[in-house]
Every structure is written in C-alpha cells, then in structure tokens.
C-alpha cells in the first residue's frame, strides 16, 4: 500500500482524521472497497470515533489520545491487505421508491427529453430499468448521491439553482440521480416526485438510505401518487 501515486492512498485529513482514497473517479469497484474497509474498521478494536464513506473515499476519525496517526496508517495498511470484495455482493439493502413522472412535478423532464431526443416513456424506462447504487450521502439530511445514469440521461445541472425544491422531488445531474429529502434550494433537473418519506427525525430516521444501498425507482400513476400522500406543490424558481 502507498501514500502517494497508486491507489489506495492514505491522506492526512486533519488533526484527528485520515482519508483512504481508492480512486479519483466515480466507480462501483472503488465504492465497494470503501464499504468493505468500513466494515473491517467497524469490526476492529481501533479507537475510531466516526467513519464517513463517500464515492471512492473513506474518512476515518480517531481518538488521538489513544492512537497516533502512524499506528493508524499501519493498521489501515494491514486491513487493506485483507480487503476482499465480492463483485456480486451488493453490500446494502434494496429499496423500491415509487415515482410519479408527471409534468406537474417534473419541471425539467421535457427539457431532458428534448436534449436527448427521447420520449417521456424513454426517460422513465431508462430511469427505472435497474437499481442505482447510493455512492454517498450529503448536501441535506438523507440526500443520497446515486448512480451511475445511462449515458443518454446524463444532463448538466441547471445554470441557476432554484430557490426551493419540494421534498420528494426526484432529480438527475451529470451521471447521478437523487431525491430531495426536505424542501431546499437545488440545481438538479427535476423529473418526478415520490411520496416516500426519506427524512423522519421524529422517528429517529435521518436517512432512508446508507452508502452501498441500492434504489430501484418504479413509475406510478398520478392517482396512486396522490393516494400515497403525494403533493403537487409547484417548484419555486
């Protein structure tokens, strides 16, 4: 294992943190390695205070009163030699999320269609064809960065972010897709909406997903969306 050059890399990330980087691009193998190392560290006796997985990195926070960076690096390198990733192991849970892809709630779906020369059914079929992996969490509580989108759905972010996007809005940007768990500003392309709650702090649920989970989108009718408690609230530009 090495600190520079080839992957994985061990990088200092502050007085009490070390980052392990497996790649400099979004990839399934790198993210699988992130989760595998996270699991090994969780099972270890090292005084780890927090683990933050992302696309291709694992941020390790540790108790500096019990562990030096040098010893942590040695321990992580030892664990990396034990790292075994089963390519067939999806590592996380599979979630099915029902989505209404109507124009009332999918303000950008027509533009996505025009940009890629697709019909609405084409967009829906591509977005629901297979599960997407949750590569990282962030931006807002429960906001999962999922991918990787088919090439003909890859769409740039909006040049000017919207002031308010309603909770449950399903969006795409570049190679990724996600769901806005709470009302918030945002610059992703909105193509639909779900009534599935993702952020329920009153029940102790800060995120419906974990890194490594799979999310399968499923198209539903407007009637089914409304019956499930969905809202047709318009976006605020």
Secondary structure, DSSP 8 states (H G I E B T S, - for coil): --SSSSSSEEEE-STTEEEEE--SS--HHHHHHHHHHHHHHHHS-S-EEEEEE-SSEEEEEE-TTT--HHHHHHHHHHHHHH----TT---S-EEEEEEB--TTT-TTHHHHHHHHT--HHHHHHHHHSS-EEEEEE-SSTT-EEEE---GGG-B---SS-EEEE-TTEEEEEBTEEEE--SSEEE-SEEEEE------BGGGTBS-S--TT-EEEEEE--HHHHHHTT------B-
